Amino acid sequence: MALMDQGLLSALNFLATIVLIKTAAKTTFGYYSIAISVSLLVVSLQNALVTTPLTVLYGSKSRQGYLEHANALFRGQYRLIFPLSVLGVTVGGLWYMLDLNTEQATIIAAVSLAIIGILYREFFRAFYYAEEMPLRVLKLDIRYAVLYVSLIGLAVAMNIISVAAIFLFIGFAALIACGARQPGIPISGSSGQIKASYQENWQMGKWALVGVITTHIQRYCYLYLLGFMIGSHAAADATASRLFLTPFVLITAGWGQVSRPHGVRLREAGELKRYKRELLIAAGGLGTIIILYVFIINTFGEYLTAWLFTEKYADSIRYVALWGGIFAVGFLRTNASLGLQVLKQFKILAQANIITMFVTIALAVVLIQQYGISGALGALLAGEVLFAILLWFQLLRRLRTI
């Protein structure tokens, strides 16, 4: 069920990217790549402070206690999100009025509005996965997909497609798909409950917050540095080549949603060594699939590039092998990260990530000057390898003492 859901979301992301590649200027697609990374950062912050601690704490609470905790977290996040969204729209409006860059201004405002719906939907997806109700997640995402695709189709037919429109569609479709309220979570709750729930989450969330920020910087510094050092067209090329690996982006994210609560249950049952074996098997299996997939892509790359892209992105296929290595090692690293999260070792994750973040940034600055996009992706791969080694060392070391 979870695999079907991630396949659906992967297809949606692929669709939006192809539409923009076919219709937008290369610079505009570069803006989209950067805006997507910013929205993913916001989701990562939610994961650190809200959904990941919520999932990890699931097995240690009564049913009623868990629902009250989830409700308080849900209400609390929007006390911060709404004013920040208004601030973002205001900044976009001022950017527009000052005529700094009207396209950038509309994207800033659209992303600020879309975040409300994005975080609404992501919260309930995490909640239902923690409850081991993947069918409910799939139904939610089917409603989202139908509306999102319909809006994109309408915009293409009316020739009004843009990066700002894409983000507005994402936010609107997410809100409508979730509805005004969801079954299973009461909507009442006091300020005291909200404060207590966030204080409880903060014990793990403070380190998870450091971890997600450093992970995001490490994972996307290549994009920001390419945009700064070469131009948004270079960011567009790097993102276009990554498109071939799109299925594995959401497979990795979906695996985390399913594996983390499963690991929590094994932890409560005293079966963490079994969880370690499952993580290693999954990493080896997906890594092998990625290698075979990249071989096929490279074999038929000329035909695929001509079919999917325009002539502007004809050279993007040359970076697919690097992306394959990044995703294969990245999934291995993700599994070690999941194991440490289940063990509530968020401090270790943050400390390791600080090291690998600085290594990745330093390598990227040097290698981009020498090798351009290949250098940026090479730095990202080196950072992932180092991160995976550090995390697996720490995970295996702790499991030996259990």
C-alpha positions as CSV (number, residue, x, y, z in Angstrom):
1,M,0.0,0.0,0.0
2,A,2.8,2.4,1.0
3,L,4.6,1.5,-2.3
4,M,1.5,2.4,-4.3
5,D,1.3,5.7,-2.5
6,Q,4.9,6.6,-3.1
7,G,4.6,5.6,-6.7
8,L,1.6,8.0,-7.1
9,L,3.5,10.9,-5.5
10,S,6.5,10.2,-7.6
11,A,4.4,10.3,-10.7
12,L,2.9,13.7,-9.7
13,N,6.3,15.2,-9.1
14,F,7.5,13.8,-12.4
15,L,4.5,15.3,-14.2
16,A,5.0,18.8,-12.8
17,T,8.7,18.7,-13.6
18,I,8.2,17.6,-17.2
19,V,5.5,20.2,-17.7
20,L,7.8,23.0,-16.6
21,I,10.8,21.6,-18.6
22,K,8.6,21.6,-21.7
23,T,7.0,25.0,-21.2
24,A,9.3,27.2,-19.1
25,A,12.6,28.9,-19.7
26,K,15.7,27.3,-18.3
27,T,16.1,30.1,-15.8
28,T,12.5,29.7,-14.6
29,F,13.0,26.0,-14.1
30,G,16.1,26.8,-12.0
31,Y,13.9,28.9,-9.8
32,Y,11.5,26.0,-9.5
33,S,14.3,23.7,-8.4
34,I,15.4,26.1,-5.7
35,A,11.8,26.8,-4.5
36,I,11.1,23.1,-4.2
37,S,14.2,22.7,-2.0
38,V,13.0,25.5,0.2
39,S,9.6,23.8,0.6
40,L,11.3,20.5,1.4
41,L,13.3,22.3,4.1
42,V,10.1,23.5,5.8
43,V,8.7,20.0,5.7
44,S,11.9,18.8,7.2
45,L,11.6,21.3,10.0
46,Q,8.1,19.9,10.7
47,N,9.5,16.4,10.7
48,A,12.1,17.4,13.3
49,L,9.9,19.2,15.7
50,V,6.5,17.5,15.2
51,T,6.1,14.3,13.2
52,T,9.2,12.3,13.9
53,P,9.1,12.7,17.7
54,L,5.3,12.0,17.5
55,T,6.1,8.7,15.7
56,V,8.9,7.7,18.0
57,L,6.8,8.3,21.1
58,Y,3.9,6.3,19.8
59,G,4.7,3.0,21.6
60,S,5.2,4.7,25.0
61,K,1.7,6.3,25.2
62,S,-1.8,5.2,25.8
63,R,-4.2,5.5,22.9
64,Q,-6.0,8.6,24.4
65,G,-2.7,10.1,25.4
66,Y,-1.3,9.7,21.9
67,L,-4.4,11.4,20.3
68,E,-4.2,14.3,22.7
69,H,-0.5,14.7,22.0
70,A,-1.1,14.6,18.2
71,N,-3.9,17.1,18.5
72,A,-1.8,19.6,20.5
73,L,1.1,19.3,18.1
74,F,-1.3,19.9,15.1
75,R,-2.8,23.0,16.7
76,G,0.5,24.4,17.8
77,Q,2.2,24.2,14.5
78,Y,-0.4,26.5,12.9
79,R,0.0,29.1,15.5
80,L,3.4,29.6,14.0
81,I,2.7,28.8,10.3
82,F,-0.1,31.3,9.7
83,P,1.9,34.4,10.7
84,L,5.0,33.1,8.9
85,S,2.9,32.6,5.7
86,V,1.6,36.1,6.0
87,L,5.1,37.4,6.4
88,G,6.2,35.5,3.3
89,V,3.4,36.9,1.2
90,T,4.2,40.4,2.4
91,V,7.9,40.0,1.4
92,G,6.8,38.7,-2.0
93,G,4.5,41.7,-2.4
94,L,7.2,44.2,-1.5
95,W,9.6,42.4,-3.8
96,Y,7.0,42.8,-6.6
97,M,6.3,46.5,-5.9
98,L,10.0,47.3,-5.8
99,D,10.3,45.6,-9.2
100,L,13.3,43.6,-8.1
101,N,12.2,40.5,-10.0
102,T,8.5,40.0,-10.6
103,E,8.8,36.2,-11.3
104,Q,10.8,35.7,-8.1
105,A,8.3,37.8,-6.1
106,T,5.3,35.7,-7.3
107,I,7.1,32.5,-6.5
108,I,8.0,33.7,-2.9
109,A,4.3,34.6,-2.3
110,A,3.0,31.4,-3.8
111,V,5.4,29.1,-1.8
112,S,4.4,31.0,1.4
113,L,0.7,30.3,0.8
114,A,1.3,26.7,-0.3
115,I,3.2,25.8,2.8
116,I,-0.1,25.9,4.8
117,G,-1.6,23.1,2.8
118,I,1.7,21.2,2.4
119,L,2.3,20.9,6.1
120,Y,-1.4,20.2,6.8
121,R,-1.2,17.1,4.5
122,E,2.2,16.0,5.7
123,F,1.1,16.0,9.3
124,F,-1.8,13.6,8.6
125,R,0.3,11.4,6.4
126,A,2.7,10.9,9.2
127,F,-0.1,10.5,11.7
128,Y,-1.8,7.7,9.7
129,Y,1.5,6.0,9.0
130,A,2.3,5.9,12.7
131,E,-1.2,4.4,13.2
132,E,-0.2,1.8,10.5
133,M,-3.1,2.9,8.3
134,P,-1.4,3.2,4.9
135,L,-4.8,2.7,3.1
136,R,-6.0,6.0,4.6
137,V,-2.8,7.7,3.4
138,L,-3.4,6.3,-0.1
139,K,-7.0,7.5,-0.2
140,L,-5.9,11.0,1.0
141,D,-3.2,11.2,-1.7
142,I,-5.5,9.9,-4.4
143,R,-7.8,12.8,-3.7
144,Y,-4.9,15.2,-3.7
145,A,-3.5,13.7,-7.0
146,V,-6.9,14.0,-8.8
147,L,-7.3,17.6,-7.9
148,Y,-3.6,18.5,-8.5
149,V,-3.5,16.9,-12.0
150,S,-6.8,18.5,-12.9
151,L,-5.5,22.0,-12.0
152,I,-2.3,21.5,-13.9
153,G,-4.3,20.3,-16.9
154,L,-6.5,23.3,-16.8
155,A,-3.6,25.7,-16.5
156,V,-1.8,24.1,-19.5
157,A,-5.0,24.2,-21.5
158,M,-5.4,27.9,-20.7
159,N,-1.6,28.6,-21.2
160,I,-1.2,30.0,-17.7
161,I,1.2,27.5,-16.3
162,S,4.0,28.9,-14.1
163,V,6.1,28.1,-11.1
164,A,3.9,30.2,-8.9
165,A,0.8,28.4,-10.2
166,I,2.3,25.0,-9.5
167,F,2.9,25.8,-5.9
168,L,-0.6,27.3,-5.5
169,F,-2.1,24.1,-6.9
170,I,0.0,22.0,-4.5
171,G,-1.2,23.9,-1.5
172,F,-4.8,24.2,-2.6
173,A,-5.1,20.5,-3.5
174,A,-3.5,19.5,-0.2
175,L,-6.0,21.5,1.8
176,I,-9.0,20.2,-0.1
177,A,-7.8,16.6,0.0
178,C,-7.5,16.7,3.8
179,G,-10.7,18.5,4.4
180,A,-11.6,20.8,7.3
181,R,-11.0,18.1,9.9
182,Q,-9.8,14.5,10.0
183,P,-11.3,11.5,11.9
184,G,-9.3,10.3,14.9
185,I,-7.9,13.6,16.0
186,P,-10.1,15.8,18.3
187,I,-9.9,19.5,17.4
188,S,-10.1,20.8,21.0
189,G,-7.1,21.4,23.2
190,S,-5.7,24.0,25.6
191,S,-2.6,26.2,25.3
192,G,-1.2,24.3,28.3
193,Q,-1.6,21.0,26.4
194,I,0.1,22.5,23.3
195,K,3.0,23.8,25.4
196,A,3.5,20.4,27.3
197,S,3.4,18.4,24.0
198,Y,6.1,20.6,22.4
199,Q,8.2,20.5,25.5
200,E,8.1,16.7,25.4
201,N,8.9,16.7,21.6
202,W,11.7,19.2,22.2
203,Q,13.8,16.6,24.1
204,M,14.4,14.8,20.8
205,G,13.3,17.6,18.5
206,K,16.2,20.0,19.4
207,W,18.7,17.5,18.0
208,A,16.5,16.5,15.2
209,L,16.2,20.2,14.3
210,V,20.0,20.5,14.0
211,G,20.0,17.3,12.0
212,V,17.4,18.3,9.4
213,I,19.0,21.8,8.9
214,T,22.4,20.3,8.4
215,T,21.1,17.5,6.3
216,H,19.2,19.9,4.1
217,I,22.2,22.2,3.6
218,Q,24.4,19.1,2.8
219,R,21.8,17.7,0.4
220,Y,21.0,20.9,-1.4
221,C,24.2,23.0,-1.1
222,Y,25.1,21.8,-4.6
223,L,21.9,23.5,-5.9
224,Y,22.4,26.8,-4.1
225,L,26.1,26.9,-4.9
226,L,25.5,26.1,-8.6
227,G,22.9,28.9,-8.7
228,F,25.2,31.4,-7.0
229,M,28.5,30.4,-8.7
230,I,27.3,29.6,-12.2
231,G,23.7,30.6,-12.5
232,S,20.1,29.2,-12.2
233,H,20.6,27.5,-15.6
234,A,23.2,25.2,-14.0
235,A,20.8,24.4,-11.2
236,A,18.2,23.6,-13.9
237,D,20.6,21.1,-15.6
238,A,21.4,19.4,-12.3
239,T,17.7,19.1,-11.4
240,A,16.8,17.8,-14.9
241,S,19.3,15.0,-14.7
242,R,18.0,14.1,-11.2
243,L,14.6,13.7,-12.7
244,F,15.6,10.2,-14.0
245,L,16.0,9.1,-10.3
246,T,12.7,10.6,-9.2
247,P,11.1,7.3,-8.2
248,F,13.8,6.7,-5.6
249,V,13.3,10.1,-4.0
250,L,9.8,9.2,-2.8
251,I,10.6,5.6,-2.3
252,T,13.2,6.7,0.3
253,A,10.8,9.1,1.9
254,G,8.0,6.5,2.0
255,W,10.3,3.9,3.4
256,G,11.0,6.2,6.3
257,Q,7.3,6.8,7.0
258,V,6.7,3.0,7.1
259,S,10.0,1.8,8.6
260,R,10.2,4.2,11.5
261,P,6.9,3.2,13.3
262,H,7.7,-0.4,12.5
263,G,11.1,0.0,14.2
264,V,9.4,1.6,17.2
265,R,7.2,-1.5,17.7
266,L,10.2,-3.8,17.4
267,R,12.0,-1.6,19.9
268,E,9.2,-2.0,22.4
269,A,9.2,-5.8,21.7
270,G,12.9,-6.0,22.3
271,E,13.7,-7.1,18.7
272,L,16.0,-4.3,17.5
273,K,18.5,-6.8,16.0
274,R,15.8,-8.0,13.7
275,Y,15.2,-4.3,12.7
276,K,19.0,-4.0,11.9
277,R,18.8,-7.0,9.6
278,E,15.7,-5.5,7.8
279,L,17.5,-2.2,7.3
280,L,20.6,-3.8,5.8
281,I,18.5,-6.1,3.5
282,A,16.4,-3.1,2.3
283,A,19.5,-1.0,1.7
284,G,21.2,-3.8,-0.3
285,G,18.1,-4.6,-2.3
286,L,17.3,-1.0,-3.3
287,G,21.0,-0.2,-4.0
288,T,21.1,-3.1,-6.4
289,I,17.9,-2.0,-8.1
290,I,19.4,1.6,-8.5
291,I,22.5,0.3,-10.1
292,L,20.5,-1.8,-12.7
293,Y,18.2,1.1,-13.2
294,V,21.1,3.5,-14.0
295,F,22.6,1.0,-16.4
296,I,19.3,0.8,-18.3
297,I,18.9,4.6,-18.3
298,N,22.4,5.1,-19.7
299,T,21.8,2.4,-22.4
300,F,18.6,4.2,-23.7
301,G,19.6,7.7,-22.5
302,E,19.6,9.3,-26.0
303,Y,16.0,8.2,-26.7
304,L,14.8,9.1,-23.2
305,T,16.3,12.5,-23.3
306,A,14.8,13.3,-26.7
307,W,11.4,12.1,-25.4
308,L,11.3,13.7,-22.0
309,F,13.3,16.9,-22.5
310,T,13.8,19.7,-24.9
311,E,17.2,20.4,-26.7
312,K,18.1,22.7,-23.8
313,Y,18.6,19.7,-21.5
314,A,20.3,17.3,-24.0
315,D,23.5,17.0,-21.9
316,S,21.7,16.2,-18.7
317,I,22.0,12.4,-19.1
318,R,25.7,12.6,-18.4
319,Y,25.0,13.2,-14.7
320,V,22.7,10.2,-14.2
321,A,25.5,7.8,-13.0
322,L,26.5,10.3,-10.3
323,W,22.9,10.6,-9.2
324,G,22.6,6.8,-9.1
325,G,25.6,6.6,-6.7
326,I,24.2,9.4,-4.6
327,F,20.8,7.7,-4.2
328,A,22.3,4.3,-3.5
329,V,24.6,5.5,-0.8
330,G,21.9,7.9,0.4
331,F,19.4,5.1,1.0
332,L,22.1,3.2,2.9
333,R,22.7,6.3,5.1
334,T,18.9,6.8,5.5
335,N,18.5,3.3,7.0
336,A,21.2,3.9,9.6
337,S,19.5,7.2,10.4
338,L,16.2,5.4,10.9
339,G,17.8,3.0,13.3
340,L,19.3,5.8,15.3
341,Q,16.0,7.6,15.4
342,V,14.3,4.5,16.7
343,L,16.9,4.4,19.4
344,K,16.2,8.1,20.1
345,Q,19.9,9.0,19.3
346,F,19.1,12.3,17.6
347,K,22.1,14.0,19.2
348,I,24.5,11.5,17.4
349,L,22.7,12.2,14.1
350,A,23.1,15.9,14.5
351,Q,26.8,15.8,15.5
352,A,27.7,13.5,12.5
353,N,25.8,15.7,10.1
354,I,27.5,18.8,11.2
355,I,30.8,17.2,10.2
356,T,29.6,15.9,6.8
357,M,27.8,19.2,6.0
358,F,31.0,21.2,6.3
359,V,33.0,18.6,4.3
360,T,30.4,18.6,1.5
361,I,30.2,22.4,1.3
362,A,34.0,22.7,1.2
363,L,34.3,20.1,-1.5
364,A,31.5,21.6,-3.5
365,V,33.1,25.1,-3.5
366,V,36.4,23.7,-4.8
367,L,35.0,21.1,-7.2
368,I,32.4,23.4,-8.8
369,Q,35.2,25.7,-9.8
370,Q,37.1,22.9,-11.5
371,Y,34.3,20.6,-12.8
372,G,31.0,22.5,-12.7
373,I,27.9,20.4,-12.2
374,S,30.0,17.1,-12.1
375,G,32.1,18.6,-9.3
376,A,28.9,19.6,-7.3
377,L,27.5,16.1,-7.6
378,G,30.8,14.5,-6.8
379,A,31.0,16.6,-3.6
380,L,27.5,15.5,-2.7
381,L,28.4,11.8,-3.2
382,A,31.5,12.1,-1.1
383,G,29.4,13.7,1.7
384,E,26.9,10.9,1.6
385,V,29.6,8.2,1.8
386,L,31.1,9.8,4.8
387,F,27.7,10.3,6.5
388,A,26.8,6.7,5.9
389,I,30.0,5.4,7.4
390,L,29.7,7.5,10.5
391,L,26.0,6.6,11.1
392,W,26.4,2.9,10.6
393,F,29.4,2.8,12.9
394,Q,27.3,4.5,15.6
395,L,24.3,2.3,15.0
396,L,26.2,-1.0,15.1
397,R,28.1,0.1,18.1
398,R,24.9,0.8,20.1
399,L,23.1,-2.3,19.0
400,R,26.0,-4.5,20.2
401,T,25.3,-3.2,23.8
402,I,21.6,-4.2,23.7
